[in-house]
Amino acid sequence: MKWIAPLQNVDSALFLWCMDRKHRQQMTRFGRVVSKTGDGWLYIVLFVGLWIGKALSSRMLLLIAFAFSIERIIYFVMKNGLKRNRPAQKIKGFSSFIQPHDKFSFPSGHTSAAFLTASLLTILFPAWAAVSFLWAALVGLSRVFLGVHFPGDILVGASLGVATAWMVVG
């Protein structure tokens, strides 16, 4: 897989550029808060709450659960099959600002789930599109600024989330 080395070099350079920004401390504080909004339990609360409030049918809630199941399986297979090291393991002398949930970096699970959620919300409630995708993008960026993902991990995670939503529900 010699073709992937140049991509990883660009990804590492973009990552280091992000880490060199002068406002990194503020981004890190903000990133911690935003990243926590991308933790899995929040999606359950959101969609079950919409179902309880009668904004979602039982059938739609099951489709959403199915979409998350598909996305998590693909994410798990990719992450554990490709085994890309996180920035702290790949870049000498670098340590991330948080402890990641798992060992490997590619793709970003937080970003994938956030973009899946944003896509589902857009399909169901088109007026929520801008806010949903802005939030999902901030979740992805937060993972880079916290030092646990490369930009490429975020791009592939976002693509996985969007593609899964449209494949299952769209």
HELIX and SHEET records of a PDB file:
HELIX    1   1 ILE A    4  MET A   19  1                                  16    
HELIX    2   2 ARG A   24  THR A   37  1                                  14    
HELIX    3   3 GLY A   40  ILE A   52  1                                  13    
HELIX    4   4 SER A   58  LEU A   82  1                                  25    
HELIX    5   5 PRO A   87  LYS A   90  1                                   4    
HELIX    6   6 GLY A  109  LEU A  124  1                                  16    
HELIX    7   7 PRO A  126  TRP A  128  5                                   3    
HELIX    8   8 ALA A  129  PHE A  145  1                                  17    
HELIX    9   9 PRO A  151  VAL A  168  1                                  18    
END                                                                             
